[in-house]
Amino acid sequence: MSLYSRIGRPVSLFFNRLNKAQNLSKLENCLFSTQINQNKILTKLTQASTNKIIANRISTTKILSNLKNIKNFQKPDQSTKNGLWYILSGFVIMVGASYAAVPLFKIFCESQGYDVNMEFRDLGIDELKKKLSSLKKVDNRSVKVKFVASTSGDLLWRFEPCQEEITVAPGETALAFFKAKNMTDRSIIGIATYTILPYDAGLYFNKIQCFCFEEQRLDPHEEVDMPVFFYIDEQYTEDPKLENVDQICLSYTFFESKGSDDIQNLQKLIKPAQN
Amino acid sequence: MSSMTFGQKIFQPKPPIQGSFPLDHDGDCKKEMLEYMLCIKREKNDNSKCRLQAKEYLNCRMNNNLMEKRDLETFGYREIVENEQNNK
């Protein structure tokens, strides 16, 4: 019978590992019943000597407790295993998120308009004016600025740059001209906006004075020269992203302003009065 | 923004430092402008060689009330101004 217990317990453990609960429970029941019977027989046989009784009871209780451990071993193991997996996956997710946060944050900032080079936006007008007086030309770098002019579809102006490109050094002020002609028989008010390509170079492009963002009125068939006075910041040469960027495209687009209708109405009112 | 392209760098135009040039309707500075354009064509679009003409144009604008009067040194024409003073 002790041999049976010696063999039976490891076997039951083996079955436990293979997770065959049915076999295990059956085996456990067999063992349990046999152990209980053993216990009864043992106590009956050795009633004379108390040591033997105590020893047997201790051994049987040990066997019983081991059996209980075997019986209950499965359940806490599974739940703690699950818990451990959850904790481990949570840890891996956190580490991955901290790696992913760097490019995601960059994308978020760029789409919202918060720039890495905030210094250029924070400079107020007065500071920029002070900077102008201390501008110094950078010697070993020159940048070609190309000019592109376009109009919106419904604006009947001929709008073109007077020069295709200008070679400029960073830190040097430069002047460029655009020509616009009103091809219609009515006064048109136009308003212009601009873009600089590439984006990174546009951060260093500062306009001192130009003709954009304000309404410009052109009488019928009037042609006018529009200057742009600008400079490229000296720190252009220190930007690693702009190491190979030697061409910048400055593109102006003219749109018709809604004030044109008012001007026409005014003119219509004035004409009959003059007549 | 009309099209929310996530991750695209959106160019934000900055206002000019000194504001907008008033239009030269009467052509007061046309001569200086043409001189500058001739210089540019001559020097093959090199800005550094035509700074004198650019300075003349700006002077003309200031004289005809088409531009806020400021010391031209502040526009980076310090060397040219100094050269003129030395020559005088």
HADDOCK unambig.tbl for C-alpha pairs under 7 A between the chains (distance, minus, plus):
assign (segid A and resid 107 and name CA) (segid B and resid 7 and name CA) 4.60 0.50 0.50
assign (segid A and resid 108 and name CA) (segid B and resid 7 and name CA) 6.51 0.50 0.50
assign (segid A and resid 110 and name CA) (segid B and resid 7 and name CA) 6.44 0.50 0.50
assign (segid A and resid 110 and name CA) (segid B and resid 8 and name CA) 6.84 0.50 0.50
assign (segid A and resid 110 and name CA) (segid B and resid 9 and name CA) 5.30 0.50 0.50
assign (segid A and resid 111 and name CA) (segid B and resid 6 and name CA) 6.03 0.50 0.50
assign (segid A and resid 111 and name CA) (segid B and resid 7 and name CA) 5.38 0.50 0.50
assign (segid A and resid 111 and name CA) (segid B and resid 8 and name CA) 5.92 0.50 0.50
assign (segid A and resid 111 and name CA) (segid B and resid 9 and name CA) 5.89 0.50 0.50
assign (segid A and resid 111 and name CA) (segid B and resid 10 and name CA) 6.54 0.50 0.50
assign (segid A and resid 113 and name CA) (segid B and resid 10 and name CA) 6.90 0.50 0.50
assign (segid A and resid 125 and name CA) (segid B and resid 17 and name CA) 6.04 0.50 0.50
assign (segid A and resid 132 and name CA) (segid B and resid 74 and name CA) 5.68 0.50 0.50
assign (segid A and resid 132 and name CA) (segid B and resid 75 and name CA) 5.82 0.50 0.50
assign (segid A and resid 132 and name CA) (segid B and resid 76 and name CA) 6.74 0.50 0.50
assign (segid A and resid 133 and name CA) (segid B and resid 73 and name CA) 6.56 0.50 0.50
assign (segid A and resid 133 and name CA) (segid B and resid 74 and name CA) 3.79 0.50 0.50
assign (segid A and resid 133 and name CA) (segid B and resid 75 and name CA) 6.03 0.50 0.50
assign (segid A and resid 133 and name CA) (segid B and resid 76 and name CA) 6.24 0.50 0.50
assign (segid A and resid 135 and name CA) (segid B and resid 76 and name CA) 5.79 0.50 0.50
assign (segid A and resid 165 and name CA) (segid B and resid 45 and name CA) 6.34 0.50 0.50
assign (segid A and resid 166 and name CA) (segid B and resid 45 and name CA) 4.75 0.50 0.50
assign (segid A and resid 166 and name CA) (segid B and resid 46 and name CA) 5.85 0.50 0.50
assign (segid A and resid 166 and name CA) (segid B and resid 47 and name CA) 6.09 0.50 0.50
assign (segid A and resid 167 and name CA) (segid B and resid 45 and name CA) 5.95 0.50 0.50
assign (segid A and resid 167 and name CA) (segid B and resid 46 and name CA) 4.83 0.50 0.50
assign (segid A and resid 167 and name CA) (segid B and resid 47 and name CA) 5.61 0.50 0.50
assign (segid A and resid 168 and name CA) (segid B and resid 46 and name CA) 6.90 0.50 0.50
assign (segid A and resid 168 and name CA) (segid B and resid 47 and name CA) 5.59 0.50 0.50
assign (segid A and resid 168 and name CA) (segid B and resid 48 and name CA) 6.84 0.50 0.50
assign (segid A and resid 172 and name CA) (segid B and resid 76 and name CA) 6.68 0.50 0.50
assign (segid A and resid 173 and name CA) (segid B and resid 75 and name CA) 6.69 0.50 0.50
assign (segid A and resid 173 and name CA) (segid B and resid 76 and name CA) 6.22 0.50 0.50
assign (segid A and resid 174 and name CA) (segid B and resid 47 and name CA) 6.45 0.50 0.50
assign (segid A and resid 175 and name CA) (segid B and resid 54 and name CA) 6.41 0.50 0.50
assign (segid A and resid 194 and name CA) (segid B and resid 13 and name CA) 6.82 0.50 0.50
assign (segid A and resid 195 and name CA) (segid B and resid 13 and name CA) 6.84 0.50 0.50
assign (segid A and resid 199 and name CA) (segid B and resid 11 and name CA) 6.48 0.50 0.50
assign (segid A and resid 207 and name CA) (segid B and resid 16 and name CA) 4.88 0.50 0.50
assign (segid A and resid 207 and name CA) (segid B and resid 17 and name CA) 6.28 0.50 0.50
assign (segid A and resid 208 and name CA) (segid B and resid 16 and name CA) 5.20 0.50 0.50
assign (segid A and resid 208 and name CA) (segid B and resid 17 and name CA) 4.70 0.50 0.50
assign (segid A and resid 208 and name CA) (segid B and resid 18 and name CA) 5.47 0.50 0.50
assign (segid A and resid 209 and name CA) (segid B and resid 16 and name CA) 5.25 0.50 0.50
assign (segid A and resid 209 and name CA) (segid B and resid 17 and name CA) 6.28 0.50 0.50
assign (segid A and resid 209 and name CA) (segid B and resid 18 and name CA) 5.25 0.50 0.50
assign (segid A and resid 209 and name CA) (segid B and resid 19 and name CA) 5.50 0.50 0.50
assign (segid A and resid 209 and name CA) (segid B and resid 20 and name CA) 5.47 0.50 0.50
assign (segid A and resid 209 and name CA) (segid B and resid 21 and name CA) 6.14 0.50 0.50
assign (segid A and resid 210 and name CA) (segid B and resid 16 and name CA) 6.56 0.50 0.50
assign (segid A and resid 210 and name CA) (segid B and resid 19 and name CA) 6.98 0.50 0.50
assign (segid A and resid 210 and name CA) (segid B and resid 20 and name CA) 5.01 0.50 0.50
assign (segid A and resid 210 and name CA) (segid B and resid 21 and name CA) 5.49 0.50 0.50
assign (segid A and resid 211 and name CA) (segid B and resid 20 and name CA) 4.95 0.50 0.50
assign (segid A and resid 211 and name CA) (segid B and resid 21 and name CA) 5.43 0.50 0.50
assign (segid A and resid 212 and name CA) (segid B and resid 20 and name CA) 6.56 0.50 0.50
assign (segid A and resid 214 and name CA) (segid B and resid 20 and name CA) 6.78 0.50 0.50
assign (segid A and resid 224 and name CA) (segid B and resid 24 and name CA) 6.56 0.50 0.50
assign (segid A and resid 224 and name CA) (segid B and resid 25 and name CA) 6.26 0.50 0.50
assign (segid A and resid 225 and name CA) (segid B and resid 24 and name CA) 6.89 0.50 0.50
assign (segid A and resid 226 and name CA) (segid B and resid 23 and name CA) 6.83 0.50 0.50
